[in-house]
Amino acid sequence: MATVTRRRHARSRRLAAATLAVLGLAVLLVPLFARLDQSQVDLHSASLPPGLAHPFGTDEMGRDVLLRVVYGLRVSMLVGLVAAAVSATVGTLVGLAAGTLGGAADRLLMRIVDAFNSVPHLLFGIFIVALFSPGATAVIVSVGLTHWMTAARIVRSEVLTLRSRPFVDAAISMGSGRARIVLRHFLPHLGPHIALAAVLMVPHAVWHETALSFLGLGLPAHLASLGNMINDGARSLLAGNWWPSLFPGLFVLLPTLAISSLAQHWRDRSNPRRRSELQL
């Protein structure tokens, strides 16, 4: 049974890696050979079903859905990666400060984390986006300020563990200050945990961006993003055209599931006893 489970997990990892490789190549190479005109309108080719000329069909404006999906995936993944990096950075700084300072500062920072956690992420994100004009910056700030709490808890927990290690005691006895201990001893050990937290945030960031764009609060409506395409395709469902919304939805699922699968494998191999803490 264990052998069968390992083989199944291995196949799942290979499939996830192959999926990300194909999507990555498409996002990098397709724009080099096919340019997308965001303002293109071709009513003679409007609402064509999937076929040889247009594998994913066309939307109500006559634009090729496959090409728009590739461009939309590129935009959504770029926003997701940057937002995840911002979120991981904020969480790392807060977790380092809480774990290093300890005492009242630790308690105060953890109460702030609890306060942010008590507000639904999407609701808080909508409030943040409302403060900006629609665009990638607003989405990145929204995701960065609503998903940093898990990284903060992970980093704080690891710092508290490291503080009790003999090499930290030795560094303190030799006169090392907090800044030196953080840079020389904490951060090298925290690197894999921070990287894993950032990778696990990418699917959440992509979904967050998709949800905001679907609601009309994310990226500008004329820009090809997966959320905008799903929103546009929802109107076509009333006319029986399922492809303008189905394919963007599938390409939201594929990369996020693949990233989650690979990141969970990394998480389980790196520290199987801390699975619950690394779960987002």
C-alpha positions as CSV (number, residue, x, y, z in Angstrom):
1,M,0.0,0.0,0.0
2,A,2.8,2.4,0.9
3,T,4.5,1.7,-2.4
4,V,1.3,2.4,-4.4
5,T,0.8,5.6,-2.5
6,R,4.4,6.7,-3.2
7,R,3.9,5.9,-6.9
8,R,0.7,7.9,-7.0
9,H,2.3,10.8,-5.3
10,A,5.3,10.6,-7.8
11,R,2.9,10.6,-10.8
12,S,1.0,13.6,-9.3
13,R,4.3,15.5,-8.9
14,R,5.4,14.7,-12.4
15,L,2.1,15.8,-13.8
16,A,2.1,19.0,-11.8
17,A,5.7,19.8,-12.9
18,A,4.8,19.1,-16.5
19,T,1.7,21.3,-16.3
20,L,3.7,24.2,-15.0
21,A,6.5,23.7,-17.6
22,V,4.0,23.7,-20.5
23,L,2.1,26.8,-19.1
24,G,5.4,28.6,-18.4
25,L,6.6,27.9,-22.0
26,A,3.3,29.1,-23.4
27,V,3.4,32.3,-21.4
28,L,7.0,33.0,-22.4
29,L,6.9,32.0,-26.1
30,V,3.4,32.6,-27.4
31,P,3.6,36.4,-27.0
32,L,6.8,36.4,-29.1
33,F,4.9,35.0,-32.1
34,A,1.4,36.2,-31.7
35,R,0.6,39.8,-30.6
36,L,-2.7,40.6,-28.9
37,D,-4.5,43.8,-29.7
38,Q,-6.6,44.5,-26.6
39,S,-8.9,46.8,-28.6
40,Q,-9.5,44.4,-31.5
41,V,-13.1,43.9,-32.6
42,D,-14.0,41.5,-35.4
43,L,-17.8,41.0,-35.4
44,H,-17.6,38.6,-38.4
45,S,-15.7,36.1,-36.1
46,A,-17.7,36.8,-33.0
47,S,-18.8,33.9,-30.7
48,L,-17.3,31.1,-32.8
49,P,-17.3,27.8,-31.0
50,P,-14.0,25.9,-30.6
51,G,-12.6,24.6,-33.8
52,L,-9.4,24.2,-35.9
53,A,-9.0,27.9,-36.5
54,H,-9.8,28.9,-32.9
55,P,-9.2,25.9,-30.5
56,F,-10.8,27.8,-27.6
57,G,-13.3,29.6,-29.8
58,T,-13.8,33.4,-29.9
59,D,-15.6,35.8,-27.6
60,E,-18.4,38.2,-28.4
61,M,-15.9,40.7,-29.8
62,G,-14.4,38.2,-32.2
63,R,-11.1,37.9,-30.2
64,D,-9.4,34.5,-30.0
65,V,-10.0,33.0,-26.5
66,L,-6.8,30.9,-26.5
67,L,-4.6,33.9,-27.2
68,R,-6.4,36.0,-24.6
69,V,-6.1,33.1,-22.1
70,V,-2.3,33.0,-22.6
71,Y,-2.0,36.7,-22.1
72,G,-4.4,36.7,-19.2
73,L,-2.5,33.8,-17.5
74,R,0.7,35.8,-17.9
75,V,-0.8,38.9,-16.2
76,S,-2.5,36.9,-13.4
77,M,0.6,34.9,-12.6
78,L,2.9,38.0,-12.7
79,V,0.5,39.8,-10.3
80,G,0.3,36.7,-8.1
81,L,4.0,36.2,-7.9
82,V,4.7,39.9,-7.0
83,A,1.8,39.9,-4.5
84,A,3.1,36.7,-2.9
85,A,6.6,38.2,-2.6
86,V,5.2,41.3,-1.0
87,S,3.1,39.3,1.4
88,A,6.0,37.0,2.4
89,T,8.2,40.0,2.9
90,V,5.7,41.7,5.2
91,G,5.1,38.5,7.1
92,T,8.8,37.8,7.5
93,L,9.5,41.3,8.9
94,V,6.6,41.0,11.4
95,G,7.5,37.5,12.4
96,L,11.2,38.4,12.9
97,A,10.3,41.4,15.0
98,A,7.9,39.4,17.2
99,G,10.2,36.4,17.7
100,T,13.4,38.5,18.2
101,L,12.0,41.2,20.5
102,G,9.7,39.0,22.5
103,G,7.8,40.2,25.6
104,A,5.3,43.0,25.1
105,A,6.4,43.6,21.5
106,D,5.7,40.0,20.7
107,R,2.3,40.0,22.3
108,L,1.3,43.3,20.5
109,L,2.4,42.1,17.1
110,M,0.6,38.8,17.5
111,R,-2.6,40.6,18.5
112,I,-2.3,42.6,15.3
113,V,-1.9,39.4,13.4
114,D,-5.1,38.0,15.1
115,A,-6.9,41.2,14.3
116,F,-6.0,41.0,10.6
117,N,-7.0,37.3,10.6
118,S,-10.4,38.0,12.0
119,V,-11.4,40.0,8.9
120,P,-12.4,38.0,5.8
121,H,-9.6,38.3,3.2
122,L,-11.8,39.2,0.2
123,L,-13.8,41.7,2.1
124,F,-10.6,43.4,3.4
125,G,-9.1,43.2,-0.1
126,I,-12.1,45.0,-1.6
127,F,-11.8,47.8,1.0
128,I,-8.1,48.2,0.1
129,V,-8.7,48.2,-3.6
130,A,-11.4,50.8,-3.2
131,L,-8.7,53.2,-2.0
132,F,-6.8,53.0,-5.3
133,S,-7.7,53.3,-9.0
134,P,-8.1,49.9,-10.7
135,G,-4.8,48.4,-11.7
136,A,-2.1,45.9,-10.9
137,T,-0.7,48.0,-8.0
138,A,-4.0,48.0,-6.2
139,V,-4.3,44.2,-6.5
140,I,-0.8,43.6,-5.3
141,V,-1.2,45.9,-2.3
142,S,-4.6,44.2,-1.6
143,V,-3.1,40.7,-1.6
144,G,0.1,41.7,0.1
145,L,-1.9,43.2,3.1
146,T,-4.3,40.3,3.4
147,H,-2.1,37.2,3.2
148,W,1.0,38.0,5.3
149,M,-0.3,36.6,8.6
150,T,0.6,33.0,8.0
151,A,4.1,33.8,7.0
152,A,4.4,35.9,10.2
153,R,3.3,33.0,12.3
154,I,5.7,30.6,10.6
155,V,8.7,32.9,10.9
156,R,7.9,33.8,14.6
157,S,7.6,30.1,15.5
158,E,10.9,29.3,13.8
159,V,12.7,32.2,15.5
160,L,11.4,31.1,18.9
161,T,12.9,27.7,18.2
162,L,16.2,29.1,17.0
163,R,16.6,31.3,20.0
164,S,17.0,28.3,22.2
165,R,19.8,26.8,20.1
166,P,23.3,26.6,21.5
167,F,24.9,28.5,18.6
168,V,22.6,31.5,19.3
169,D,23.6,31.4,23.0
170,A,27.2,31.3,21.9
171,A,26.7,34.3,19.6
172,I,25.1,36.3,22.4
173,S,27.9,35.4,24.9
174,M,30.4,36.7,22.3
175,G,28.7,40.1,22.2
176,S,26.7,39.8,19.0
177,G,23.7,42.2,18.8
178,R,20.2,41.4,17.7
179,A,20.8,42.7,14.2
180,R,23.9,40.5,13.7
181,I,22.1,37.4,15.1
182,V,19.2,38.0,12.8
183,L,21.4,38.4,9.7
184,R,24.0,35.7,10.5
185,H,21.9,33.1,12.3
186,F,18.2,33.5,11.8
187,L,17.8,34.4,8.2
188,P,19.9,31.5,6.7
189,H,17.8,29.0,8.7
190,L,14.5,30.8,7.8
191,G,15.2,30.9,4.0
192,P,13.5,27.6,3.1
193,H,10.5,28.4,5.3
194,I,10.1,31.9,3.8
195,A,10.4,30.6,0.3
196,L,7.9,27.8,0.9
197,A,5.4,30.3,2.4
198,A,5.8,32.6,-0.6
199,V,5.2,29.7,-3.0
200,L,2.1,28.6,-1.2
201,M,0.8,32.1,-1.3
202,V,1.0,32.3,-5.1
203,P,-2.2,30.2,-5.7
204,H,-4.1,32.3,-3.1
205,A,-2.8,35.5,-4.8
206,V,-4.0,34.3,-8.2
207,W,-7.4,33.5,-6.9
208,H,-7.6,36.8,-5.1
209,E,-6.7,38.7,-8.3
210,T,-9.2,36.7,-10.3
211,A,-12.0,37.3,-7.8
212,L,-11.3,41.1,-7.6
213,S,-11.1,41.3,-11.4
214,F,-14.3,39.3,-11.8
215,L,-16.0,41.8,-9.5
216,G,-14.7,44.7,-11.6
217,L,-12.4,45.9,-8.8
218,G,-9.1,44.5,-10.0
219,L,-7.3,45.0,-13.3
220,P,-8.8,47.4,-15.9
221,A,-11.7,45.8,-17.8
222,H,-9.9,46.2,-21.2
223,L,-6.9,44.2,-20.1
224,A,-6.8,40.5,-20.7
225,S,-6.7,38.8,-17.3
226,L,-8.4,35.6,-16.3
227,G,-10.8,37.4,-13.9
228,N,-11.8,39.8,-16.6
229,M,-12.3,37.1,-19.1
230,I,-14.5,35.0,-16.8
231,N,-16.5,38.2,-16.1
232,D,-16.9,38.9,-19.8
233,G,-17.8,35.2,-20.5
234,A,-20.5,35.2,-17.9
235,R,-22.6,37.4,-20.2
236,S,-22.2,34.9,-23.1
237,L,-23.6,32.1,-21.0
238,L,-27.1,33.5,-21.5
239,A,-26.6,33.0,-25.2
240,G,-25.4,29.4,-24.7
241,N,-21.7,30.2,-25.3
242,W,-19.9,28.3,-22.6
243,W,-16.3,28.5,-24.0
244,P,-15.5,32.2,-23.2
245,S,-15.8,31.5,-19.4
246,L,-14.9,27.8,-19.2
247,F,-11.4,28.0,-20.6
248,P,-10.2,31.0,-18.4
249,G,-11.7,29.2,-15.4
250,L,-9.7,26.0,-16.2
251,F,-6.5,28.0,-16.5
252,V,-7.1,29.5,-13.1
253,L,-7.4,26.0,-11.7
254,L,-4.5,24.3,-13.5
255,P,-1.5,26.4,-12.4
256,T,-2.8,26.9,-8.8
257,L,-3.4,23.2,-8.4
258,A,0.0,22.4,-9.8
259,I,1.8,24.9,-7.6
260,S,-0.1,23.7,-4.6
261,S,0.8,20.0,-5.3
262,L,4.5,20.7,-5.7
263,A,4.6,23.1,-2.7
264,Q,2.9,20.6,-0.5
265,H,5.4,17.9,-1.5
266,W,8.2,20.3,-0.7
267,R,6.5,21.1,2.6
268,D,6.1,17.5,3.6
269,R,9.7,16.6,2.7
270,S,11.3,19.6,4.4
271,N,9.5,19.3,7.7
272,P,6.8,16.6,7.9
273,R,6.1,17.4,11.6
274,R,5.1,21.0,10.9
275,R,2.4,20.4,8.2
276,S,-0.4,22.1,10.0
277,E,1.6,25.3,10.6
278,L,2.6,25.6,6.9
279,Q,-0.9,25.1,5.7
280,L,-2.4,28.2,4.2
